[in-house]
Every structure is written in C-alpha cells, then in structure tokens.
Amino acid sequence: MELLRHAQDQIPPVLSQPSKWLPLYEDFVTRNASSVGQIESALRSLTYIIPGRYRESEIASECVHSGVQLLSLYHDSLVSQVISRLPPTIPRLPPTPHARYTKYWTSRSPLYRKVALTLQMIQYTELLWEMIARRRGEKIRWRVVVFIEAVKAICRLLLLRLTNSRPLVSPPLPEREIDPRAAEEEHDTGDWNGMQTPPSEGSSDLSWTMPRTGLSLPSLPDAKDVSNYLISKVLTADDIKPPKALLHRVTGQGQFAEILYILRPVIYALALQRWSGNKRSWRPWLIGFGMEYGCRQLAKKDFKERVAGGLRGLTGLERQELSKRGWGMGWWLMRGAFYESITKAWLKSMTEKMKGKPLLDLVGSVIEDYEYLWDNYYFPTATL
C-alpha cells in the first residue's frame, strides 16, 4: 500500500486529474489552429489513396477519414468559442463574407446551427455508410444512398426556410478562424521598460500596444508596398452591408430553381437506383445533369431580372457561390454513363502514358488508386 501511495504521489498533477485534460487540449488547439489544420489535411490526404491500394481496408480507412472530419468540426467550434470570448482590444483579421453570413445565422437561430451541423456530419460520414451498406448487397446500398440524399435535402430545405428563402452557401457553417493571440505571440519580441521592444531597424512591423489602454497602433506598411496597403484598408459595399444582406432572397422562378437544385441529388440517386443494373445507361446522367444545368440557368435569369445591375450587381458571396456551383458541375464528367463511356477510357490511356516517367508515374498511380472509389461508390463524386 505504501508503494502504491508513493507511485500516486509521483504522478503529475495534470495526469491525476482527467478533468483538466480537456481545457489543456482546447487551449492547444486554439493556439495552434494552423498546425492542427495541416495535420488534419495530411491525414485526409493519406486516407484518400488507401482504399485503392488495400481493398479490404476501405472501411477502416474511411472510418479514419470520417473521424478526422468530425474532429475538425469540434476544433472549429473550439476556436470560434475562444475567439468570441477574447477582449475587443485584441486585433482580429477582417472576416470573410462567408464567415459573416454564416456566423449571423448560427448566432441568430439555434435551429439553423443544429440543422447545418447535422448536414455537415452526414456529409462527412456518407461514404462510410455507403461502404457498410455495400457489404450487404447492391439493393441495400442504393436504399441507403437514397435515404441519405433525402435526409440531406430535408436539411437544406429547412435551411432555405430558416434564412427566409436565401440561397444555400457551402459550407453552411463558418470555417475555422485563426486565434489572433497566436499571431501576437509570433511577433512578441520581449519587454523593454514595461513595453514591447521596438522593432529592429528596417523592419516593416511597427505595431505597438499602448500600455494604459491596451489598444494597438496599426503596423506601418513597407515603403515599397504603400498602394497595396491603402487598397487593403478601403471598405467595399459588402463590408458595410448587414450580414443577411450578403445574399438576396429568391422568389418566383429563383426559389423554384433553388428547390430543384436541392432535390436534384435525390432524383438522380433514384434514377441510378432504377437503372442500377446498367451502368452505361444515359438516362440517369441526362436527368441529373439536365436538372442542375436548368437550375443554374433559371437562377441566373432570376438574378438578371430582379437584382439591380443584373449579374454585375451580385454581392461577392453570391458570385463566390455561383462559381463554386459552376466548378461543381465539372464532376458530371466523373459520374454515371459519361464516366463509364468516356472519362474512364481517357483516364486509362492517360495513366498508361505516365508510366515510367519521373513524377508523372507517381501522379498516374494515385489516379489509378482513386479509380477504385469512382468505379464502385456513389458519394466520392457527390457535390451536395
């Protein structure tokens, strides 16, 4: 007993009190948000190619990938909570329009936050559920795919209703911020007479914190970069708009286009389920692509008719979302009959030409590994 008591006395106080582990972990994540993000990205990249190399470990690797994605959601919430509690005297980077818009709705509507969080969690785990369902047969797999797409569509329709018929943004939650205290610590050069040490001669970072008020004087720009510095301080129209005004409300044909855009994945999945026995059937591909293209054209027409200035009068966030959706249409090259009849053969010939060539051989092997997911699963090419 005496030996046991002696061993317990030797345990560090932190390890002997598990309740203190979580605050320490949260502090580490918030102060090293950029490094944590790089680690998460590295783990995601690693799990992308494992299913193609080790067929029997696909579910295990996807479990790791989904776990990393869910953990990143937790890290995002940690950083957001810590930054929101910081005093206003600490300078912050100006938020992006996407961050302003999503923060407004998540803080204004608890239901919006819950629905958006549910949607993100489903998106992060959907491929894992499809892999598990595929082990029980193709019929079960397609039922699970249609069910997941239906649940996601319901979540998006709720978000459309909660935002008073404003188009959806992707992702629906704010993206991770950088803790401003970490940036301050990087530039902290020590104390000098109770104040920060003046920067060395030739340094362009001349920021200084006033000891009484705690306010920081802005850093002076490099003499060679004055014009860019002045441009960065200019306020744009989007900067002075209230967050909810960063997206115009949709009505009429615009609202109809947005609802069809939300329902398109469900209808496409149902079509694939209907013609699942024939991968080269063009009917599901034409239905899905036609719906998405038609929704995009309807939305553009609605903006031209309702928004002053047409497409030029769109806010930065609206242009960004339209651009994302436009690039997302490129994934139709990797879906259904188009992939089976055209893209797959082209990728095969391209990877054959890359073999035996430095660097290109590595790229070709990665493409071949990832073809396993494109050939056998639905969700790797899903954009909604």
Secondary structure, 3 states (H helix, E strand, C coil): CHHHHHHHHHCCHHHHCHHHHHHHHHHHHHHCHHHHHHHHHHHHHHHHHHHHHCHHHHHHHHHHHHHHHHHHHHHHHHHHHHHHCCCCCCCCCCCCHHHHHHHHHHHHCHHHHHHHHHHHHHHHHHHHHHHHHHCCCHHHHHHHHHHHHHHHHHHHHHHHHHCCCCCCCCCCCCCCCCCHHHHHHHHCCCEECCEECCCCCCCCCCCEECCCCCCEECCCCCHHHHHHHHHHCCCCHHHHCCHHHHCCCCCCHHHHHHHHHHHHHHHHHHHHHHCCCCCCCCHHHHHHHHHHHHHHHHHHHHHHHHCCCHHHHCCHHHHHHHHHHHHHHHHHHHCHHHHHHHHHHHHHHHHHHHCCCCCHHHHHHHHHHHHHHHHHCCHHHCCC
